[in-house]
Amino acid sequence: MHKVYLLGGERIRKRDGETVNQQAFSDAGGSPDVLVFSWARANFDQTYQRQKLIYNYLRYLGANSVTVAGYSTSKQELREKISQTDLIYLTGGSPSVLIERFKRIEVDALLKDFNGVIVGRSAGALALCKKCLVTIRSTKQVKIVDGLGLLDLTMKAHYTPKKDEQLKRLSIGEQIFAVPMGSAIVYSKGVLSCINQIYLFENGERQKCTTCHIGHS
């Protein structure tokens, strides 16, 4: 992987993650060919308005072309599409749905070998991590689940201070990167940097995140 952007969330209509995406597009050559994985929502790639919204946004950012990877695409077809792509964009939705689908077709292995830029938004970002935090709808409780493990870190997307007590409790023995809407963790050559404010929870305490070294698989 050349460079990875883990975007904490974005309301595309408001374009409140545009700064992050602009930097990613610049790293991918300015006018990249983009491959979109909208696999975190059951019917996302069949919903015209959603697809049109993301297509128009990526073209606005400067994409030379935008291709959506279908659920039924074979691993070999995906390999070919990825080889012709400068930037891979993973959309939001349910991390568990995205992780299951990627594992089923072994997309995670293809992403490890990809030498372009990857942007993960919300669920797309969480899925790339070794572990991710998800909120259980019925109880509003936060729990840690396994991700694909492309990056050796634990992440919480859509961070707000409302969940601080739960995050402090879960951070006992665990480093948790909490990423607000419109902020991002940027990974390149074993180093993490931040766009806008990121927080690190560790040993029951919260602090502002600074650049650091991490492992990767």
Disulfide bonds with the S-S distance in Angstrom:
none
